[in-house]
């Protein structure tokens, strides 16, 4: 696995993580509201396989964090959020609502962003 060495590489990895987070957590606006959801809660409607696919996509954001050089503690926290999202998201009816509210991918992308911003200074 190749780690990003320059700020431009880290910024590109952050941008990829942001795009995945947007697709998974905020790509679709619910008509008549300002609420946005992504494919994570929509995939959660499909029992087991939908949540598995969503978790695998969420792991891509964690992988970008690894390549950016996030500390192990932050990566561990990101993995815990993905696991929580998978476990609770797998509960029928409640799971998709939980997925829509928790927005794990946005949270993890923000963790990468904070790290990249600190490294730039």
LINTA-V255612 format. One record per residue. N is the residue number from 1. RES is the residue in one letter. NEAR is the number of other ideal C-beta (glycine too) atoms within 12 Angstrom. Layout:
{{N & RES & NEAR} {N & RES & NEAR}}
//
This chain:
{{1 & X & 9} {2 & X & 12} {3 & X & 16} {4 & X & 28} {5 & X & 14} {6 & X & 16} {7 & X & 19} {8 & X & 15} {9 & X & 20} {10 & X & 29} {11 & X & 22} {12 & X & 20} {13 & X & 35} {14 & X & 34} {15 & X & 22} {16 & X & 25} {17 & X & 41} {18 & X & 28} {19 & X & 23} {20 & X & 34} {21 & X & 38} {22 & X & 24} {23 & X & 27} {24 & X & 42} {25 & X & 38} {26 & X & 28} {27 & X & 23} {28 & X & 19} {29 & X & 12} {30 & X & 15} {31 & X & 9} {32 & X & 6} {33 & X & 10} {34 & X & 9} {35 & X & 17} {36 & X & 23} {37 & X & 32} {38 & X & 35} {39 & X & 29} {40 & X & 49} {41 & X & 36} {42 & X & 26} {43 & X & 33} {44 & X & 39} {45 & X & 24} {46 & X & 20} {47 & X & 17} {48 & X & 19} {49 & X & 14} {50 & X & 25} {51 & X & 35} {52 & X & 22} {53 & X & 23} {54 & X & 40} {55 & X & 33} {56 & X & 21} {57 & X & 32} {58 & X & 44} {59 & X & 28} {60 & X & 29} {61 & X & 46} {62 & X & 37} {63 & X & 27} {64 & X & 39} {65 & X & 44} {66 & X & 29} {67 & X & 26} {68 & X & 42} {69 & X & 26} {70 & X & 35} {71 & X & 18} {72 & X & 13} {73 & X & 13} {74 & X & 26} {75 & X & 26} {76 & X & 18} {77 & X & 22} {78 & X & 38} {79 & X & 26} {80 & X & 20} {81 & X & 35} {82 & X & 37} {83 & X & 20} {84 & X & 24} {85 & X & 43} {86 & X & 31} {87 & X & 22} {88 & X & 28} {89 & X & 40} {90 & X & 27} {91 & X & 19} {92 & X & 17} {93 & X & 15} {94 & X & 17} {95 & X & 31} {96 & X & 29} {97 & X & 20} {98 & X & 26} {99 & X & 40} {100 & X & 34} {101 & X & 23} {102 & X & 31} {103 & X & 29} {104 & X & 42} {105 & X & 43} {106 & X & 34} {107 & X & 31} {108 & X & 44} {109 & X & 38} {110 & X & 26} {111 & X & 36} {112 & X & 42} {113 & X & 28} {114 & X & 21} {115 & X & 32} {116 & X & 32} {117 & X & 16} {118 & X & 17} {119 & X & 23} {120 & X & 15} {121 & X & 8}}
//
